[in-house]
Amino acid sequence: MSAVPGTTPTHVGAGNAETKQRSTRTASLVLLFSASLWGLSWWPMQQLAALGLPAPALTLMAYGGVGLLGLPLLWHQRPQWRGQLRQSFLIGALGGWASASFVVSMTQGEVVREMLLFYLAPAWSVLGARFLLKEKLGLSRIVAVGIAMAGAYLVIRAGGAGDGLGTWGGITTADLMALSSSITFAGNNLVTRAASEIPVASKAVLLMLGCAAVSGLLMVVYAVPLPALSGTTALGVAAFALIWIAGGSSTTAYGMSHLEAGRSAIILLAELLAAVASASLVTGRAPSLLELLGGSLILAAAAIDIWEAGNSQRELA
């Protein structure tokens, strides 16, 4: 990184370098743990669904509970975010839908398939940056979008047809939910980048409350009743909220705040790998050939986007 004009570069001693290296190692391990935790999140979702808890009810209680606990913090930070009310609303709406629809897809669809479709988010982010933020795209990022879309095509065409080419009629509600989750997740990332005045903690609370609001709306629209909770179900919801929603979010935030964007994005790909490996092991269903090919293309597209973003950061440094 170039020196600040008018100052003299300071020599970094061995002790400082060692401390920084140790901090980076710790942050990498924390983020790897967080990504793996999110990759396993499908399991408690499906277990709670098997106990009779609908996905919108789970997200209403889990995300809403954590969001309510964060309300005092949100109120305390209001002088910093009230100047960006429109962005605050969009963070809640887009992030809320992304979270709620993701849980629906995980409980109603095939984990591997829906996770692959969700990981189209980097491609949607690139398109959003081009058409909404008017950012210029290099050839590599255009290629990445094309590769990701080809991967999505293979994953969707594989639906229910083994290794052969299925029909587009095989697309399910869970597929649509996973796709909408990836699109709104990407949109939320774009808004988050633009909402520079809103503190990170406030953004997280807004997303939690937005997810609870979206979940309540889904329950009303689809007449989903709020079931009476058994002790086991209530304990499961509390554990999901504490371990995955609160724990996963905080460890992700810690890791990403202590690592450069390119490195953190690569580590976060462990979420997809953890989901695919655990789902295949637990359910005994291995991905089909088309799903493997499509997933490989989606991963390759994400890797190209991460590499391009890293190059852009180095050019700005």
C-alpha positions in Angstrom: 0.0 0.0 0.0 1.3 3.4 -0.9 2.3 5.8 1.9 0.1 8.7 2.8 1.4 11.9 1.2 3.5 14.0 3.5 4.3 11.1 5.9 7.2 8.7 6.1 6.5 5.0 5.9 6.9 3.3 9.2 8.9 0.1 9.5 6.8 -2.7 10.8 8.7 -4.7 13.4 8.8 -8.4 13.6 6.6 -8.3 16.7 3.9 -6.4 14.9 4.1 -8.6 11.9 3.8 -11.7 14.0 0.8 -10.2 15.9 -0.9 -9.4 12.6 -0.2 -12.9 11.2 -1.7 -14.4 14.4 -4.8 -12.1 14.2 -5.3 -13.1 10.5 -5.0 -16.8 11.3 -7.5 -16.4 14.1 -9.9 -14.5 11.9 -9.6 -17.1 9.2 -10.4 -20.0 11.6 -13.3 -18.1 13.0 -14.7 -17.4 9.6 -14.1 -21.0 8.5 -16.1 -22.1 11.6 -18.9 -19.6 10.8 -19.1 -20.7 7.1 -19.2 -24.4 8.1 -21.9 -23.6 10.7 -24.1 -21.9 8.1 -23.4 -24.8 5.8 -24.9 -27.1 8.5 -27.9 -24.9 9.1 -30.2 -26.9 6.9 -30.1 -29.7 9.5 -31.9 -27.9 12.4 -34.2 -26.3 9.9 -35.4 -29.7 8.6 -35.5 -31.2 12.1 -37.8 -28.4 13.4 -39.9 -28.8 10.2 -40.2 -32.5 11.0 -41.5 -31.5 14.4 -44.4 -29.7 12.7 -42.9 -26.1 12.8 -43.5 -24.4 9.4 -40.5 -22.5 8.0 -42.1 -19.0 8.3 -43.0 -19.7 11.9 -39.4 -20.7 12.6 -38.0 -17.5 11.0 -40.6 -15.4 12.7 -39.6 -16.6 16.2 -35.8 -17.1 15.7 -35.0 -14.0 13.7 -37.7 -11.9 15.4 -36.4 -13.0 18.9 -32.8 -11.9 18.1 -34.1 -8.8 16.4 -36.1 -7.8 19.5 -33.0 -8.2 21.7 -31.2 -5.9 19.3 -33.8 -3.1 19.4 -32.1 -1.1 22.2 -28.9 -1.1 20.2 -30.8 0.0 17.0 -32.5 2.8 18.9 -29.2 3.9 20.5 -27.6 4.1 17.0 -30.5 5.9 15.4 -28.6 9.3 15.0 -26.3 7.4 12.6 -28.9 5.7 10.4 -32.0 8.0 10.4 -30.4 9.9 7.5 -30.7 6.8 5.4 -34.2 5.6 6.1 -34.8 4.4 2.6 -31.7 2.2 2.7 -32.7 1.0 6.2 -36.0 -0.1 4.8 -34.4 -1.9 1.9 -31.9 -3.7 4.1 -34.9 -5.0 6.2 -37.0 -5.9 3.1 -34.3 -7.5 0.9 -32.3 -9.1 3.7 -35.5 -10.2 5.4 -36.9 -11.9 2.2 -33.5 -13.5 1.5 -33.3 -15.1 4.9 -37.0 -16.2 5.1 -37.1 -17.6 1.5 -33.7 -19.4 2.1 -35.2 -21.2 5.1 -38.3 -22.2 3.1 -36.1 -23.6 0.3 -34.0 -25.6 2.8 -37.1 -27.2 4.4 -39.1 -27.9 1.3 -36.4 -28.7 -1.3 -33.3 -30.8 -1.8 -30.4 -29.2 0.2 -27.7 -29.6 -2.4 -29.8 -28.3 -5.3 -31.1 -25.3 -3.4 -27.7 -24.3 -2.0 -26.3 -24.4 -5.5 -29.0 -22.1 -6.8 -28.6 -19.8 -3.8 -24.9 -19.5 -4.7 -25.8 -17.6 -7.8 -25.8 -14.5 -5.6 -22.3 -13.3 -6.8 -23.6 -13.3 -10.3 -26.7 -11.3 -9.4 -24.4 -8.9 -7.5 -22.3 -8.3 -10.6 -25.4 -7.6 -12.7 -26.9 -5.3 -10.0 -23.6 -3.4 -9.8 -23.7 -2.9 -13.6 -27.3 -1.9 -14.1 -28.1 -0.3 -10.7 -24.8 1.2 -9.6 -23.5 1.8 -13.2 -20.2 0.1 -12.4 -18.0 -0.9 -15.3 -17.5 -4.7 -15.8 -14.3 -6.2 -17.0 -14.4 -9.2 -19.4 -13.6 -11.7 -16.6 -16.7 -10.7 -14.6 -18.9 -10.9 -17.7 -17.5 -14.4 -18.3 -18.2 -15.2 -14.6 -21.9 -14.3 -15.0 -22.2 -16.4 -18.1 -20.5 -19.4 -16.4 -22.8 -19.0 -13.4 -26.0 -18.9 -15.5 -24.8 -22.0 -17.4 -24.3 -23.7 -14.1 -27.8 -22.7 -12.9 -29.2 -24.1 -16.2 -27.6 -27.5 -15.6 -28.8 -27.6 -11.9 -32.4 -26.8 -12.8 -32.5 -29.1 -15.8 -31.2 -31.9 -13.6 -34.3 -31.7 -11.4 -35.7 -35.1 -10.7 -34.2 -36.5 -13.9 -31.0 -38.2 -12.6 -28.2 -37.6 -14.9 -30.4 -37.0 -18.0 -31.7 -33.7 -19.2 -35.0 -33.0 -17.4 -37.6 -30.5 -18.3 -38.1 -26.9 -17.1 -41.4 -28.2 -15.7 -39.3 -29.8 -13.0 -38.6 -26.5 -11.3 -40.2 -26.4 -7.8 -41.4 -23.8 -5.4 -38.3 -24.5 -3.3 -36.1 -23.8 -6.4 -38.0 -20.5 -6.9 -37.5 -19.6 -3.2 -33.7 -20.4 -3.5 -33.4 -18.3 -6.6 -35.4 -15.4 -5.1 -33.2 -15.7 -1.9 -30.0 -15.4 -4.0 -31.3 -12.4 -5.9 -32.5 -10.5 -2.8 -29.3 -11.5 -0.9 -27.3 -9.9 -3.7 -29.6 -6.8 -3.7 -29.1 -6.5 0.1 -25.3 -6.6 -0.4 -25.5 -3.7 -2.9 -27.7 -1.6 -0.6 -25.4 -2.4 2.4 -22.5 -1.1 0.4 -24.3 2.1 -0.4 -25.6 2.6 3.2 -22.3 3.8 4.5 -23.8 5.8 7.4 -25.6 2.8 8.9 -23.5 0.9 11.5 -22.9 -2.8 10.9 -24.8 -3.7 14.1 -27.8 -1.7 13.0 -27.8 -3.4 9.6 -27.8 -6.8 11.3 -30.8 -5.9 13.5 -32.7 -4.4 10.6 -32.2 -7.6 8.7 -33.5 -9.7 11.7 -36.6 -7.5 12.1 -37.2 -7.5 8.3 -37.0 -11.3 8.3 -39.6 -11.5 11.1 -41.9 -9.1 9.2 -41.6 -11.0 5.9 -42.2 -14.3 7.8 -45.3 -12.8 9.4 -46.6 -11.7 6.0 -46.0 -15.1 4.5 -48.0 -16.7 7.4 -50.9 -14.4 6.7 -50.9 -14.8 2.9 -50.6 -18.6 3.1 -52.8 -18.9 6.2 -50.0 -20.7 8.1 -51.0 -21.1 11.7 -48.6 -20.4 14.6 -48.4 -23.9 16.2 -48.4 -24.6 19.9 -44.8 -25.4 20.7 -43.7 -28.5 22.7 -40.8 -28.2 25.0 -38.5 -29.9 22.5 -39.6 -27.6 19.7 -39.2 -24.5 21.8 -35.7 -25.6 22.9 -34.8 -26.3 19.3 -36.0 -22.8 18.2 -34.0 -21.2 21.0 -30.9 -23.2 20.1 -31.2 -22.3 16.4 -31.6 -18.6 17.3 -28.7 -18.6 19.7 -26.2 -20.8 17.8 -26.9 -20.1 14.1 -28.6 -16.7 14.0 -26.7 -14.9 16.8 -23.6 -17.0 16.9 -23.2 -17.4 13.1 -23.9 -13.7 12.4 -21.4 -12.5 15.0 -18.6 -14.9 14.0 -19.1 -14.0 10.3 -19.0 -10.3 11.2 -15.8 -10.8 13.2 -14.0 -12.8 10.5 -15.0 -10.4 7.6 -14.0 -7.3 9.6 -10.5 -8.7 10.2 -9.7 -10.1 6.7 -9.5 -8.6 3.3 -12.6 -9.1 1.1 -11.0 -11.6 -1.3 -9.7 -13.9 1.4 -13.0 -13.8 3.4 -15.1 -14.5 0.3 -13.0 -17.6 -0.5 -13.3 -18.9 3.0 -17.1 -18.3 2.9 -17.3 -20.8 0.0 -16.8 -23.4 2.7 -20.5 -22.9 3.5 -21.5 -24.5 0.2 -19.0 -27.4 0.5 -20.2 -28.1 4.1 -23.8 -28.1 3.0 -23.2 -30.4 0.0 -21.0 -32.8 2.0 -23.2 -33.0 5.1 -26.5 -33.4 3.1 -25.0 -36.1 1.0 -23.7 -37.9 4.1 -26.9 -37.6 6.2 -29.5 -38.1 3.4 -27.5 -40.7 1.4 -28.3 -38.8 -1.8 -25.3 -38.0 -3.9 -25.6 -35.1 -6.4 -26.3 -36.1 -9.9 -23.8 -35.6 -12.7 -25.6 -32.5 -14.0 -25.7 -31.0 -10.5 -22.0 -31.7 -10.0 -21.2 -30.0 -13.3 -23.6 -27.1 -12.7 -22.2 -26.7 -9.1 -18.7 -26.7 -10.4 -19.5 -23.9 -12.9 -21.2 -21.9 -10.1 -18.2 -22.3 -7.9 -15.8 -21.4 -10.7 -17.9 -18.2 -11.4 -17.7 -17.2 -7.7 -13.9 -17.8 -7.7 -13.5 -15.6 -10.8 -15.5 -12.8 -9.2 -13.5 -13.1 -6.0 -10.2 -13.0 -8.0 -11.4 -9.9 -9.9 -12.5 -8.1 -6.7 -9.1 -8.8 -5.2 -7.3 -7.4 -8.2 -9.4 -4.2 -8.0 -8.6 -3.8 -4.3 -4.9 -4.2 -5.0 -5.1 -1.5 -7.8 -6.7 0.9 -5.4 -4.1 0.2 -2.6 
